[in-house]
């Protein structure tokens, strides 16, 4: 009965947020676990974006980015082309981003002429951009692998008149309205905050925890780390971060497995571990299993297939903060069209975080990917 009362309150809050934000949200956004402090904190975050832009810009909401029918007709008449330069591909996040972009570009009559994968190597992305520029695209959507090493290549593209839209981060010294149209991002700080509240909820607000972070100068993961650690330290005095270990890749899961094993060995009373995104967290889950610690609480960011399966099977992962990559891709393509027709664009656009637990996993998957959860997930949710 208590959970039903909470959900009724959440439904009323959802209606209020829809009325004020211009974006649609569902009960998948905020699961209720029973800890009143954590539940109240998650309710208060509903539809809110906590991150600032690369130059501390106030975020515009993705739901406010749109084109009128006349503007769509104008875009379609241009018969424009677009290219996409990814830092890497092959995971659920990039697949959803690409699907959202492709669908929106198709709807706008914009032909995608190239999609590249830099395999997280800046020098490869520079080469990819040079190859793309030989095709003379009108729009380039990209996430820089390294803001410094790729800056000249992106600036050259901008100087040649290409309309640039960035995901999550921007190259060094490039400015909105001059070097690029806009940057679109998940609320990475907010997702870190969400995963902290979910950790506290699962632990009952008490316990010793470890942190596995990405040891690289990368804005996205740094903001997740800041969101998680600052929230734990500020809001949950009963939770103590006793160990932090970084990894640099490229074997993200393997290095995180080693880090988590070391933490569990050093701190037998460790109650939980936080992972900075889903792939490293797969290694943390493996460490929990090999250490015979089914009680170890794990929270993270990003709703990948493998962490979703672990959550469905009740294998350590109790909650995560999810991005909305499909919607982000749609927004990026739309902003490319803004540049094409000279429509003023906000410099920074963000999407609110989505709190996910086993209770709302199937619903959250549909919201994130616009499709039903994979059979491997559904079979454990509905045995």
C-alpha positions in Angstrom: 0.0 0.0 0.0 2.8 2.4 0.8 4.4 1.9 -2.6 1.0 2.6 -4.3 0.6 5.8 -2.4 4.1 6.8 -3.5 3.3 6.0 -7.1 0.1 8.0 -6.9 2.1 11.0 -5.7 4.6 10.5 -8.5 1.8 10.4 -11.1 0.5 13.8 -9.8 4.1 15.2 -9.9 4.6 13.9 -13.4 1.5 15.7 -14.6 2.7 18.9 -13.0 6.2 18.6 -14.6 4.7 17.9 -18.0 2.7 21.1 -17.7 5.7 23.2 -16.8 8.6 21.7 -18.8 7.0 21.0 -22.2 8.5 17.5 -22.2 6.7 14.2 -21.6 7.7 11.9 -18.7 6.3 8.7 -17.5 6.2 6.7 -14.3 9.4 5.0 -15.6 11.3 8.2 -14.7 11.4 7.7 -10.9 11.2 4.3 -9.3 10.2 4.0 -5.7 12.3 1.7 -3.5 10.9 2.5 0.0 13.7 4.8 1.4 11.8 8.1 2.0 14.9 10.4 1.8 16.1 8.9 -1.5 12.6 8.7 -3.0 11.9 12.3 -2.1 15.2 13.4 -3.7 14.4 11.5 -6.9 11.0 13.0 -7.0 12.5 16.5 -6.7 14.7 15.8 -9.7 11.9 14.7 -12.0 12.4 16.5 -15.4 15.2 18.7 -14.0 18.6 19.1 -15.6 21.5 19.8 -13.2 24.4 20.1 -15.7 25.6 23.3 -17.2 27.1 23.6 -20.7 30.8 23.6 -21.7 30.8 27.3 -21.0 28.5 27.1 -18.0 25.4 27.8 -20.2 22.0 27.2 -18.7 20.5 24.2 -20.5 17.6 24.3 -22.9 15.3 21.3 -22.8 15.4 18.9 -25.7 11.6 18.9 -25.9 11.8 22.6 -26.8 13.8 22.0 -30.0 11.5 21.8 -33.0 10.8 23.0 -36.5 7.6 24.5 -37.9 6.0 22.9 -41.0 7.3 25.8 -43.1 10.8 25.3 -41.7 10.7 21.6 -42.4 9.7 22.3 -46.0 12.6 24.8 -46.3 15.1 22.2 -45.0 13.8 19.5 -47.3 14.1 21.8 -50.3 17.8 22.1 -49.6 18.4 18.4 -50.4 21.3 18.6 -47.9 23.7 15.9 -46.7 25.0 15.0 -43.3 27.9 13.0 -41.8 28.3 11.5 -38.3 31.8 11.1 -36.7 31.5 8.8 -33.6 34.1 8.3 -30.9 33.3 4.6 -31.1 30.3 2.4 -32.1 29.1 -1.1 -31.3 27.3 -0.5 -28.0 23.6 0.2 -27.2 24.2 3.9 -26.6 25.7 4.7 -29.9 23.2 2.4 -31.7 20.3 4.4 -30.2 22.0 7.7 -31.0 22.5 6.7 -34.6 19.0 5.4 -34.9 17.5 8.7 -33.6 19.7 10.8 -35.9 19.0 8.6 -39.0 15.2 8.7 -38.5 15.1 12.5 -38.0 17.5 13.2 -40.9 15.3 11.0 -43.1 12.2 12.9 -42.0 13.9 16.1 -42.9 15.1 14.9 -46.4 18.7 15.1 -45.3 20.9 12.3 -46.7 23.5 10.7 -44.4 26.6 10.2 -46.5 29.1 8.9 -43.9 29.2 7.3 -40.4 32.7 6.8 -38.9 34.0 5.1 -35.8 37.3 6.4 -34.3 37.7 3.5 -31.9 38.4 6.2 -29.2 41.6 7.2 -31.0 41.9 11.0 -31.6 44.3 10.5 -34.6 41.7 8.1 -36.2 39.0 10.7 -35.7 41.1 13.4 -37.3 41.6 11.1 -40.3 37.9 10.3 -40.3 37.0 14.0 -40.4 39.4 14.6 -43.3 37.7 11.7 -45.2 34.3 13.1 -44.4 35.2 16.6 -45.6 36.2 15.2 -49.0 32.5 14.3 -49.4 31.5 18.0 -48.7 28.7 17.4 -46.2 26.4 20.3 -45.1 26.1 19.0 -41.5 28.5 17.2 -39.3 27.4 15.7 -36.0 30.2 14.4 -33.7 31.4 13.6 -30.3 35.1 14.5 -30.0 37.4 11.8 -28.7 39.8 14.4 -27.4 38.9 18.1 -27.2 42.5 19.2 -27.8 43.8 16.7 -30.4 40.7 17.0 -32.7 40.2 20.8 -32.4 42.0 21.8 -35.5 40.2 19.3 -37.7 36.8 20.4 -36.4 37.7 24.1 -36.7 38.7 23.6 -40.3 35.3 21.9 -41.0 33.6 24.9 -39.5 35.7 27.4 -41.5 34.6 25.6 -44.7 31.0 26.3 -43.8 29.9 22.9 -42.4 27.2 23.2 -39.7 28.6 21.4 -36.6 26.5 19.8 -33.8 28.4 18.2 -31.0 27.4 15.5 -28.5 28.3 15.9 -24.9 31.5 17.8 -25.3 33.2 20.4 -27.6 36.7 20.9 -29.0 39.0 23.3 -27.3 38.5 27.0 -28.1 35.4 26.4 -30.3 32.4 28.6 -29.4 28.7 28.3 -30.1 27.3 30.4 -32.9 30.7 30.8 -34.4 32.4 27.4 -34.5 29.3 25.2 -34.0 25.5 25.3 -33.8 25.0 23.7 -30.5 26.0 20.8 -28.1 23.5 18.2 -27.0 24.1 16.2 -23.9 22.6 13.9 -21.3 22.6 15.4 -17.8 25.7 13.6 -16.8 26.0 15.4 -13.4 22.4 14.6 -12.8 22.8 11.0 -13.7 25.6 10.8 -11.1 23.3 12.3 -8.6 20.6 9.8 -9.5 22.9 6.8 -9.0 24.0 8.2 -5.6 20.4 8.4 -4.4 19.8 4.9 -5.7 22.9 3.6 -3.9 21.8 5.2 -0.7 18.3 3.8 -1.1 19.5 0.3 -1.6 21.9 0.6 1.4 19.4 2.2 3.7 21.6 5.3 4.0 24.5 3.5 5.7 27.6 1.6 4.7 31.1 1.7 3.2 31.4 2.0 -0.6 34.0 2.1 -3.3 34.1 4.2 -6.5 35.5 3.0 -9.9 36.1 6.0 -12.2 37.5 6.8 -15.6 41.1 8.1 -15.2 41.0 10.4 -18.2 40.4 14.1 -18.9 36.9 13.5 -20.2 34.1 16.0 -19.2 31.2 13.4 -19.4 32.7 11.0 -16.9 34.1 13.7 -14.7 30.7 15.2 -14.2 29.2 11.8 -13.4 31.9 11.3 -10.8 31.3 14.7 -9.4 27.6 14.2 -9.2 27.8 10.9 -7.4 30.6 11.7 -4.9 29.3 15.2 -4.0 25.7 13.8 -3.4 27.0 11.0 -1.2 29.1 13.3 0.8 26.5 16.0 1.1 23.3 14.0 1.6 24.3 10.7 3.2 26.6 11.1 6.3 26.1 7.4 7.0 27.8 6.3 3.8 31.6 6.5 3.6 33.6 6.3 0.4 36.6 4.2 1.6 38.3 3.5 -1.7 38.5 5.0 -5.2 40.2 3.3 -8.2 40.6 4.6 -11.7 41.0 2.8 -15.1 42.1 4.1 -18.4 41.1 1.4 -20.9 40.9 0.1 -23.5 39.9 -3.0 -21.5 37.3 -1.2 -19.4 35.5 -4.2 -18.0 38.7 -6.1 -17.3 40.4 -3.2 -15.6 37.3 -2.5 -13.5 37.2 -6.2 -12.5 40.7 -5.9 -11.1 39.9 -2.7 -9.3 36.7 -4.1 -7.8 38.4 -7.3 -6.7 41.1 -5.3 -4.9 38.4 -3.2 -3.1 36.5 -6.2 -1.9 39.6 -7.9 -0.8 40.9 -4.9 1.1 37.5 -4.0 2.6 35.6 -7.2 3.6 32.7 -5.0 4.9 32.4 -3.1 1.7 28.6 -2.6 1.1 28.6 -1.2 -2.4 30.6 0.0 -5.5 29.7 2.7 -8.0 30.8 2.3 -11.7 31.0 5.3 -14.1 29.3 3.6 -17.0 27.8 0.3 -17.9 30.8 -1.5 -19.6 33.2 -1.0 -16.7 30.3 -1.9 -14.4 30.1 -5.3 -16.1 33.6 -6.0 -14.6 32.4 -4.9 -11.2 29.5 -7.4 -11.4 32.0 -10.1 -12.3 34.1 -9.2 -9.3 31.0 -9.5 -7.0 30.2 -12.9 -8.4 33.8 -14.2 -8.2 34.0 -12.9 -4.6 30.7 -14.6 -3.7 29.2 -11.2 -2.8 25.6 -11.4 -3.9 24.8 -8.7 -1.3 27.2 -6.1 -2.8 25.1 -3.2 -4.1 26.2 -1.7 -7.5 24.9 1.4 -9.2 26.0 3.0 -12.4 25.0 5.1 -15.4 23.7 3.9 -18.9 21.1 1.3 -19.6 23.2 -1.2 -21.6 21.9 -4.7 -22.4 24.3 -6.6 -20.1 23.7 -4.4 -17.0 19.9 -4.7 -17.7 20.2 -8.5 -17.7 22.1 -8.4 -14.4 19.5 -6.1 -12.9 16.6 -8.3 -14.2 18.4 -11.3 -12.7 18.9 -9.4 -9.4 22.7 -9.8 -9.8 24.0 -6.9 -7.7 22.9 -4.0 -9.9 20.1 -2.3 -7.9 19.8 1.0 -9.9 21.3 3.2 -12.5 20.9 6.6 -14.1 20.0 6.3 -17.8 20.6 8.6 -20.7 18.0 9.1 -23.4 20.3 8.5 -26.5 17.5 8.0 -29.1 15.9 11.3 -28.2 19.4 12.9 -28.1 20.0 11.7 -31.7 16.7 13.2 -32.8 17.6 16.5 -31.2 21.1 16.6 -32.8 19.7 16.1 -36.2 17.1 18.8 -35.7 19.7 21.2 -34.6 21.7 20.4 -37.7 18.7 21.6 -39.6 18.6 24.8 -37.5 22.1 25.5 -38.8 21.1 24.7 -42.3 18.4 27.4 -42.4 20.0 29.9 -40.1 17.5 29.4 -37.2 19.0 30.6 -33.9 19.8 27.7 -31.6 20.5 27.5 -27.8 24.2 26.8 -27.2 23.5 23.9 -24.9 20.6 21.4 -24.9 20.2 18.7 -22.4 18.0 15.7 -21.5 16.9 14.9 -18.0 18.2 11.8 -16.3 16.0 8.6 -16.0 16.2 6.6 -12.7 16.0 2.9 -13.4 15.5 -0.1 -11.0 14.2 -3.6 -11.6 10.7 -2.3 -10.8 10.6 -0.1 -13.9 13.2 -1.7 -16.1 11.0 -2.8 -19.0 9.2 0.5 -19.1 12.5 2.5 -18.9 14.0 0.4 -21.7 11.1 1.4 -24.0 11.6 5.0 -23.1 15.3 4.9 -23.7 15.4 2.9 -26.9 11.8 3.2 -28.3 11.6 -0.6 -28.4 10.7 -3.5 -26.1 13.4 -4.9 -23.8 15.4 -7.8 -25.3 14.1 -11.3 -24.6 17.1 -11.9 -22.4 15.9 -9.2 -20.1 12.2 -10.0 -20.3 12.6 -13.6 -19.4 14.0 -12.7 -16.0 11.5 -10.1 -15.3 8.6 -12.4 -16.2 9.8 -16.0 -15.6 
